[in-house]
Amino acid sequence: MLRISNLRVSIGDTPILNGISTTCNKGQRLGIVGESGSGKTMTALAVVGLLPESATATGDVSLNDFELLGRTEEEMTRIRGRKVSMIFQDSLTSLDPLMKVGRQMSLPLKLRNIAKAEAKSTVIELMESVQLDRPGERYQSYPHQLSGGQRQRVNLAMSLAGEPEVLIADEPTTALDVTVKARVAKLLQSVVDRTETSLILITHDLPLVAFICERIAVMYGGYIVEEGDTTEILRNPRHRYTAALIASMPVLRTRRNKGDRLPSIPGSVPAAGDFPSGCPFRNRCAAATAQCETMPETVSNGSHRFACWHPVEAPA
Amino acid sequence: MTATPLLEGRNIVKRYKLPRTNFGPRKVLTAVDGVSLTLGESEFLGLVGESGSGKSTMASILTGQTQPDSGDVFFRGERVNFRNRSGTRAFQQHVQMVFQDPYSSLDPRLTVGQSLTEPLRSLGSDVDHAKRCREVIEAVGLTTAALERYPHAFSGGQRQRIAIARALAPRPSIIVADEPVSALDVSIQAQVLNLLLDLRAEFGLSIILIAHDLAVVEQVSDRVLVMQTGNVVEQGTPDEIFENPQHPYTRTLLSAVLNLEGEFPFEHLAPATADE
């Protein structure tokens, strides 16, 4: 089980994460959602030990009681790929443009001490596991010869090659076309399900989380403002930010009257360090009062927790 | 016969020669393969399709930046002469473009005010530049103080407002927006789309919105065109396209849209056949 407790990260004097706590059980799929600048990518980077050098982190990040935070780069090199692995948004820059896909995919196999002679057949198996068509041919291709969807399949296969316990996927489908995205999403879901890998999906795409993840953590201003069961959060959000985020998302076949304005959140996400004190969302929130100048306490209701002074009414 | 459309494209074809390879003859890519479309006064037209469908090439042709290999563009019933520089200039004053990435579409070394006057200068407009700048920056919901500042001082959503203000500067009748919100956060997307809706209401602008996000297109468009590999495969009102799609490709696109219920896409409609 991956446990993050009271994780604080700052760059210089600027706080980026203000005490993040969450867990992800074996085989569980957790979605971390929020807008740019909410701290979701920093959370991921802290887990895989890729925080920028100027960052300082405190708190705990542990995997089955094995501490991940504060490891040296040397130690993390051995941990990454085997215990925790990460897949990024940009499928092209994640791959070496000068190395054929097959050879590139065989590199993480060293983590599993697979002999060179067996490497090719294992790579072909990996390619098949991510439903890459014509694996024999793809083995000899360079990354630029593959489409975005195919490259993301290669990245997925590589990140799973070391059989990690936790896979972090940071906006893995954002750059893909709709139909390709749907298929990659389905693949991601079925692959982590089959291998019982814990998945942390980082995205601003709520429907993607609804499709893949059992649990959602909503981040804003370096805090997890609401967390719980996916269906529960999306149907009955309690935090004002979560509710506003869901409302501003265009949904297919929602009838509007011509000339109606789309629901939006006023203002924009402040730069790191410029969030208001107290509730970080209060300067954009329609329900904010003087009370919001102090940080709301976290209210827990079973597995559902949120920190809001004026939560949306729970349904009867 | 109805009134002459504001903008019309007839049988537009555009091919690109692909880079030479060592083997075989040079290949040609047909980006747009005989597309006809019309845009009415104050109409909000949505153009959807995946990468390679030819929608951005269409945008480039409809804004007078790319000459089609064959076919014609008509503005208020008059044929645009792509061979004649002054002809395309005159046309470009009426059609302006907004791009996807507000971080790269504004010159970081120009103040916002300088950026806004660029289209005026390049079109040789003799209006009072300072006055026009103040008008358009206020039209997009920013203050005149913004004119003295540089793009880096603004957030993504604000930069896209600036890019829209720049498009408004020559007082066009049409704005072609190519994926204007896909680089923005969800909460900001709606603000920018609302701005486009407001500008249409206020100035009677016609808007062509190119987007891959079907829900976005559905919510703002009066009419929707679906493009696939250089062809318009289906067009109609949002009701027709989204409630009762006729073409298999439209159905595939719609069936791939994930929703908040977390349902499996492709469930009730034909699976995709196209290769990735």
Interface residues (C-beta under 8 A of the other chain):
Chain A: E35 S36 D133 S147 G148 G149 Q150 D177 V178 T179 V180 K181 A182 R183 A185 K186 H204 D205 L206 P207 L208 A210 F211 I212 T230 T231 L234 A244 L245 I246 S248 M249 P250 V251 L252 R253 T254 R256 K258 G259 R261 L262 P263 S264 I265 P266 S268 V269
Chain B: E50 S51 S155 G156 G157 Q158 D185 V186 S187 I188 Q189 A190 Q191 L193 N194 L197 A201 H212 D213 L214 A215 V216 E218 Q219 V220 D222 F242 E243 T252 L253 L254 A256 V257 L258 N259 L260 E261 G262 E263 F264 P265 F266 A272 A274 D275 E276
